[in-house]
C-alpha cells in the first residue's frame, strides 16, 4: 500500500516535498550570500530612508514581506497568461494593488507610523527587489517556489533594514523601539554617567549609506568569494 | 522668486539621491562610466519633466478629496479617490515611458540611441514615482511649479549620478581594501557626498529654514515629541475609524 502511494506520488508530483533542500535554499540564500541589498543591489531606495528608527524598519520589513510573498504567488499564477510585451505594466498593477492594501491598513491601525513612513510605503511599488524577483523568478517558477523566493528575499532585505535601524537608533538616540537602553542623557545615568554622548549625526540620511557600506565590508571580509573582481 | 527657491531646494537641499535615497538602484548600477551615467541622467530629467506635471493634473482634477467637483460638477464633491493615487501614478508613468519611447524613436533616432536602453528601466526607477509622490505630499500649488519641481529634481539626480560616476572612474586607480571594492566603497562615498550636500541645508531663508530646523529638531527629539504626537494622532485615527464605521 505504502509502495503504491509512493509510486503515485512520484507520478503525480514530480516536484519535491514542500521543504526540500532546494526549496529551503530559496529562503536561506537571500539571507546571507545572495542578499538582495548587499549582493544583488536591489531595493536600496526605500531601505535607507526609513531606518532612523528600529520600529519603522520592522514595519517596512513586514510590509515588504506581505507584498513580496503575495505578489510573487499572484505573478506566478498568471505567468502563462501575461503577454511578455506588457508584463511590466501588469506587474506594476499587481504590486500597486497590494501596496494600496498595506497603506490603508497602516493608515487605519498605525496612523502615526504611516506618517513617519510617508511616501516610502508608496515607493514599495518601485522597489527593485519586487520587480527584480518577479522578472527573475516568479515569471518562470511555480507558485510555491515563488512564494518561498519572495519570503526569502523580503527577509534578506528586512535583516539589513533591521541591522541598520538597530545601530542608527541605538547610537543616534540611545533607545531601541523607543525604550531608553543606555540610561538617561539628561540625568546622566547608565552609560551617560561615564561621559557617553548620543551621536545625533547617525539620524541624518547619509549615515545610513555609511552603515550599509560597513555591513558590506564585514560581510565580504567574512566570505571572500563575494569580493568584486575588477 | 518662488520658482527659483523651489529649483534650488529640489536640486541641492532635497536632492533625490542624497536626502531621500530615490533611484538608488539605478544610481548604483549604471554609474560605472560617465557616458552611460549622462545618458540615464538625461532620461530621468526628461521623464520627470513629463510625468510630474501630468500626475499633478491627475491629482488636482481627479484624485484629491473633492477634486471631482471641479471636473464633473458639484454633486461629486464628497468623493475622495486619493487611495487610488499609487495605481494611477504608476500607470501614468509606465504608459508615458512607453509613449515617450515610441515618440523619441520616431522623431529623433539619435536621441533614442543614446537613451534607448535606459527608457524602459526608468518605469521602475523609484526617482520617477518618488517625484510624483513628493509632489503630492508637498502640495505643490501650480502646474508651472510642478513642472519646475520635476525638472529640478531630475537635474539634482543627474548631478548626483554624474558626480559618482566620475569618482568611480577615478577610484579604479586607488587601492581600496578588497572587501570594500565596488559596491561597499560606492556606498560610503555616497554617504560622504550626502554629508557634503547637508551643508546646503542652511542656505534658504525665511519660512523654509524654519520648517527645516523644525524637521531636524523633530528628528533629534523624536522620542520626546512622539509620545504626545502618538497619543494625539491615535485619538485622531480612532475618531476617523469610528467616523468611517458609522
Interface residues (C-beta under 8 A of the other chain):
Chain A: X38 X41 X42 X43 X44 X45 X46 X47 X48 X49 X52 X53 X88 X89 X92 X93 X96 X97 X99 X100 X103 X104 X107 X108 X111 X112 X115 X118 X119 X122 X123 X125 X126 X127 X128 X131 X173 X175 X178 X180 X200 X203 X204 X205 X206 X207 X208 X209 X210 X212 X213 X214 X216 X217 X218 X219 X220 X221 X224 X226 X227 X228 X230
Chain B: X18 X19 X20 X21 X22 X23 X24 X25 X28 X29 X83 X84 X85 X86 X87 X89 X90 X91 X94 X95 X120 X123 X124 X125 X126 X128 X129 X130 X133 X134 X137 X172 X177 X178 X179 X180 X181 X182 X183 X184 X185 X186 X187 X188 X190 X191 X192 X193 X194 X195 X198 X219 X220 X222 X223 X226 X229 X230 X233 X234 X236 X237 X240 X241
